[in-house]
Amino acid sequence: MSSPSPAAVPRVYVAVGASETAGVGADHPRTEAWPRVLHDRALPGTRLVNLGVPGATVQDGLTEQLPRALAADPDVVTVWLAVNDVLNLVPVTDYEATLRSLVHALRQGGRTEVLVGNVPPLDRLPAYRTCLPGSQVPGVSCVLPLVPTPKEVRALVAEYNAAVARVVAAEGAVAVDLSGKPGRSLSVLTADDGFHPSTRGHRVIAAAFARALRTG
C-alpha cells in the first residue's frame, strides 16, 4: 500500500490589495509591508508577487489585479480590499457581488488557497476620532468632508463584514478577521496619519493572516 503524498509546498504567493498591502504606513514599505512579513515568516521559499495599489477598490482588484494574479499561477492568494469601498460608499450588494467574482476566479476551482481580510473597526482609527467633537487627536488632522456618527460607521462596517463572511463561505475561501476586539485602541497600530498601519500594525496584520493560513 502506498504512503499518502505529502502536502504540496506553495510555490507562489500573490497579495491582492490596496495601500496597506503595498506597505503604506510602514517605516520601510518594501521590507515591512504585511505581505512581505507574512511571506518571510509563514511562506518562506515561495515567490511573492505583491499587486497592492494605493486607492484600489474591489472593482480595481477584479479588473486590474486579477489578470496579473492568475498569470503568476499562485498557490496562495491574500485579498484585502474593503476599506476604500467603504470610504467611497460603494453599496454593500455591489461590493459583495464583485468580491465574490474576484474570489471565485482566484480560487481556480479550489486549486488555490485564498485568504480574505475583512474591515477593521474604522470608528476607532485616530484619523476618524480626530473629526469627532471634543476628541481631537494630537498630530492628526481631520480630512473627512462628512463625518458620520460612530454608530453609523459601526453599522456600515458590520454590513461589509457580513458580506465578506458570505463570500468566504460560498467560495470555500479562508476568513481573516481584522475587526479587532471591542474597546481596543488602534492608536498604537497606526502610522502618523492615523489611518494606515504602522510597522507594528503591519506585523499584527501579517500575524492574523498567518494564523488563518491552511497551507503548511
Summary of the structure (lengths in Angstrom):
residues: 216
radius of gyration: 17.5
end to end distance: 24.8
largest distance: 72.1
contacts: 695
relative contact order: 0.18
helix: 47%
strand: 12%
